[in-house]
Amino acid sequence: MAKPPDVYEYIGVIHIHTTDSDGSRTHDEIIKMAHKYGLDYLMFADHMTLDNKSKEGWYDKTLVIIGYEHNYDVKDSNHYLIFGLNRTLPGDLKPEMYVKRVRQAGGLGVIAHPDEDRELDKYPPLPWTDWSVSEFDGIEIWNHMSAWLEGLAKGSKIKYLLNPRSLLQAPPKKTLERWDRINLHRNCVGIGSADAHGHRVKLLGIFWKTIFPYEVELCSIRTHVITKQPLPRGFAPAHDEFIHSLKACRAFVSNYRWGDARGFRFWAETPRYYALIGDRITYHPKLKFFVRSPYSAKVILIRNGEKIAEDEGTKVVFNTRGLGCYRVELWRDGKGWIFSNHIHVEKQDAYKSQDSYRTERRNHHGSEKNPRSRSDTRAKKYSRTNKDTGIKNTQNRRNRNLPSKKG
């Protein structure tokens, strides 16, 4: 059984609102919660504002990135998460223009809740409608707030008000199918989002209650970002490396409600080469896909949007089925748990030659001989190697006061 390539894993929550727009907590309060739950990063995205952009930086061991949610539209559709810009774009731009401007500025642009569909008068759906655009970097394949509101719309109000995590079965099938189709032609990162607001409502017209608290949202849909080097302690280079990894699709999405996915790995390997999530690799008849999971799960191999193989356990190996875009889904007790980004298997010279791929791999392993930075020391300090699975990952770094499994 092959050993997973050494990588660095950063676990956090994307798409968080604060009191700068329609959230109920401040940046500082939410960052404090992130420390409590051992999150490696937070990505804030308030509506049409970057007023607190200066709060970006390292907070102890948590990287804080502040972008915004661009949501100007006559029908309030076509919401777009934007990171890496220092000022908001004009509110009167059409989707084609704000997507293009983010790309030109070198920022990261992600389509928010692309396929929302519900009948809820007070909270109508806000889908992405302009699919003529093509320069976005990614889409939300799983949005907790969208899933929760759609659960309310179906009539299960009491259940979802009391247990806001219980409805998270899996990402919308329509969104997964769309995401797979896009990746047939180009890289498009799939992320999971909390869309956290910490909504407060008045119950029985008497008292206020936070029905969807941040404490729940930070322990639900998480995006795990994989880097080949540890993030530097300087904010600017750490930010750039982190955004680069997302654009390169080196990520997977998990639902913490069904288990801590820290240490999951998915990679492809031939007798001479390997490819991580987000990479491209030349087809070889002996190419195999490897999966390592921290817990036993049903593992489904998806190729070009179609299920082609299935197995169960903590160590799973699949043979290749030819050229295409491959990803895996892990399910536990009938619930969607982990959804990886794609590995592309293609003809030689489609994007790079075998020689350039060999060089990339050699550089990756050769980097371990370089002097270690402060962040490298940090990653090493909080790592372990599981002799049984071969998984190397950053471990739970502090005592965590996690919510109960209820909810």
N, C-alpha and C positions, 0 to 999 in steps of 0.2 A: 504494500500500500504506500503510495507516494506521500511525502510530507508537504504540508502547505508552505508556500513561499513566505518568508518573513515580511510582514507588513505592520503598519501602525493603524489602529482603529480608534476613531473618535465618535462618540455617541452623544447625540443631542436632539434638540427640538427646533423645528423650523416653523415660521409663520406665527409670530406671537404679537398680540396687540397690547398696548398699555394705555394709561390715562392720556397719552398724547393724542389718541383718537377715541375709539369706542371700547377700550379695555377698562378694567376696574382696578388694576394694580400698576405701580410704577416700575420702571426698569430696575431700580435698586431692590425692590421687594421680590421681584421675580428672579433676579440673579441670586439672591439669598436662598431662594427655594432650590435653584439649580445646584448650589453647593450641598444642600441637604440631601438631594437625590443623586449626587455624584455625576452630574452631566458634564461632558467635556466642552460643549459649546451651546450657544443660544443664537438664533437668528430672528431679530425683531423686524416686524413689517407693519407699521401703523399706516393708516390711510392718508396718502397724499401729504406726508410730512416727514422731514428729516431734522426736526427741531433739536433732537437730542443725539445727533450724529456724533458729538464729542464724547459720548459715553462709550464708544467702541474701545475695545482693548482687552487685555488679559486681566481677569479678576481671579487672583490665585491661580488655579489650574483650569479655569473656565474661560474659553474664548468667546467674546461677545461681539457679534457683527450686527450692525444696524442698517437696514435698508428701508424700503417702504412699499406699500401696495398701491399701485396706480389703478384707479378705478373710475376715471371719467368716461362716461358713455351715456347717451340719451336714455338708454334702458337699464343703466347701471350693470351692464354685462362686461365681459372682457377684462376681468381683473388680472393684474400682472404683478408678480413679485419682482422687485428690482433691487439688486445689491451691487455695491461697488461704485455708486455715483455719489457725488458730494452735494448735489442739489436735486430737487424734484424737477421733472420735466413739465412743460406747459400742460395744463389740464385740458386744453381743447384739441390735442392731437388725436388722430385716429389710430386704432391699434397698429396698423402697418407702420406708422411713423414712430410710435414710442418703442415698439419692438426693434425697429431698425436702429434707432438712436442708442439704445442700450448696447446693441452689438457693436456699433461704431466706437462707443466709449470704452469698450473692453469690460463692461459689467456683466453680471449674471442675470438673466431674465427667465422666469419660470411662470408658466400659465397656472393660475390658481383655479381650484375647483372647476375643471374643464367641462364636466358633464352633469352639473347639478340638475336634478329633476324631481320636483315635489309640488304638491298643492297645499300651500300653507300661506294664507292671505297676509299675515303679519310679516312673514319672512319668505318672500317669493324666491325662486331659484335664480342664481346669478351665473349662468354658464358662459363659457367662451364660445362665441358665435362666428368669429372671423377666422376660419381655417384656411383662408387664402395666404396668410402670413406663414413664413417658413424659417425665420431667423431667431426663433426662441431657442433657448438652451435646454429647457426641460419642461415637464408638466408635473403637477401633483397627481400621483396615481392613487393616493389615499388621503383624504381630508377628514379629520375627526369631526369637526363642526358640521360639515356637509352631511356626513353619515348620520350624525345625531339628529339634525333637523329633519332629515328624510324619514328617520325612525319615528319622530313625533308626528309627522304628517300621515303616517300609516295607522295612527291611532293608539300606539303603545305608550301613551304619555306618562302614566304613573311609573311604569317600568323604567323608562329612559330618564325620567327626572330623578329617580332614586338611585339608579345604577347607570350612569352615563357611559361606562365602558362596555357594558354588556352587549350592546348592539353591534360591536365591531367584528363582523364576521369575515369580511374580505374586501379588498378594493372593488369598485364598480367594474363589472365585466366589460362594459362598453369602453371604459377608460383604458383598461389593460389591452384590449384589442386595438384601440387607436394607437397606443404607445408602441405596441409591437410592429404595427404597420409603418410608423414613422422610422423606427430603427432599421427597417429593411433598406432605407436609403441614406440615413445619416445618424450620427450619434444624437440621442435625446435622453437626458438623464431623467429618471423617474424618482421622485422624492415622496416622502410621507410628511404630512403637515398636521399640526395641532389646530391651527387657526384659532388660537386661544384668545378668549375675551374675558373669561370669568364673569359671565352674565349674572346680573342680580335682578330678581323679580319680586313683586309684592304678592305674597300668598294670602288668599282670603281677604285681601284688602286691608290686612292688619300689620304684617311684619315682612321685612325684607330677607331674602335668602339667596345666596349664591348657588345656583342650581348646577353650574358646570365649572367648578373651581379650578384654578391653575394647578393645584396640587394633584388633581386627577389628570388634567391635560398633559402635564409634564411626565406622567407615567403611563402613557398610552402609545400613540403613534410616534415612533422615533426613526430618524435617519442615521445610519452608521456610515461614516465617511472613511475610506481607506486611503492611506498615503504610503508611498514607498520610503519616505524619510520622515522622521519626527518633525512636528511643527516647531519652527524657531520660537524663541521667547520674545523676540521683537514682534510687535503687532503687525506692522506692514508686511514683512515677509511671510508671517504666519497666515495672514488674511489672503495674500496672493496664492500661496500654496494650497490653502483650503479651497478657495474658489476654483483653482485650476483642477483639483481632484474632482470636484462636483461636475465641472464642464466635461471632464474625461469620463464621466459615468462610473467612477470608482465608488460605488455606494450600494447599500441595500436598505430596505425598509423593514421594520419589525413592529409588532404590536406587543408591548411589554406586558399587557394584561395576560398573555398566554405564555410568558416565560422570558427571561433575560436572554437575548440573542447574542450577547457579547461572545466573541470567539467563533461565530459562524464563518466558514470560508467556502468559496466556490471558485474553482480554477480549472483550466484546461492544460493538458500536457501531452507532448509527443516525446519520442525517445531523446530529442535534443533541445526542445523549446517548451516554454510554458506561457500562459496568458492569464492575467488576473481579470476580475470583473472590470468591464469597460475596455479591455484590450482587444486587439485583432491578432489572429494567428493563422498561419497558412495551413490549409488542409493536409492531413496525413492519414493514411488508412489506420494507423495505430493510435490516433489521437483519442484521448479519453478525457471525460469530465469527472472531477472529484468534488465531493461535498463532505464537509465536516460540520457537525452540529453539536452544540453543547448539551442538547437533550434529544432523545429519540423522537422522530417525527416522520410523517409521510412526505417523501421527497418526489416532486413532479418535475420532469425535464420538459421544458417548452422550447420548440424550434419554430421560428417564423410564426409565432402565435398559436401553434397547435401542440397539444400534449402528445408526446411521442414515447415517453417511458415513465415508469414509476417504481419506487422502491421504498423501503422503510428502515430506519436505524439512525445511528450517529455517524456512520461512515458508509458512504454510498459512492459507487463508481458507475458511470454510464459510458457506453461506446458512442462515437460520433455517428451521425446519420447524414453526413455530407455537408455541403456548404450551407451557411445560414446564420441566423441570430439566435443564440441559445441563452436561456435564463432558467432559473429554478424557483419553485414555490415550495415552502414547507408548511405543512398543516398539522395541527395537534388537536385531537378530539373534534375533528370536523370544523375547526376554526383556522382561518388564515393567520399564519404567524410570521413568516419571513418571505420577502419578495426581492429577489436580486435584480440588479441591472444586467445587461447583456454581455456576452462574449461573442465576438464576430469571428466565424470561421470562413475563410475566403481563399480564392486562388492566389498563387504566388504573384507578387508584384501588383496586387490590386491596390494596396495602399503603401506597402513597403516591401523591400526584398528580404529574403531570408537573412542576408548578411546584416542588414540594418537591425532586424529583429534580434539577431544574435548579439549585436553590440549593445542594444538596449538592455538585454538580460544580463550581460556581463557587467555593465555599469551598475545595475541594481545591486548585484551581489558584491561587487567590488567596493561599494560605498561603505560597507561594514568595516573596512580597514581604515577609513578616514578618522581623524580625531573627532571625538564625540562633542556635540554642543551641549549647552545646559539642558535644552529640551530633550536631547537624546538620553541624558542621564536620568531625567524625569521618567521618560518612557520605560527605560530599563528598570528603574527602581520599582515601578508599579507593574511589573510584568511577571508572568509565570509561564512555564512550559509544562503542559499536561502530557506526561509520558505516554498515556494511553492514546490520546487523539493527535498529539503533535501540534496542538493549537497554541500559538503564542499570542497573547493579548494583554492589553492594559486591564488590570484587575480592579475590583471595587476598592476605591482608594480611601474610603473613610466609612465610618459606621453610618449606615443609612437608615433613616426613620421612614420606611416606605409605607404607603397606604396599604390597608388590608386588601385581600383579593376581592372583597365585595366592591361592586361598581365596575 
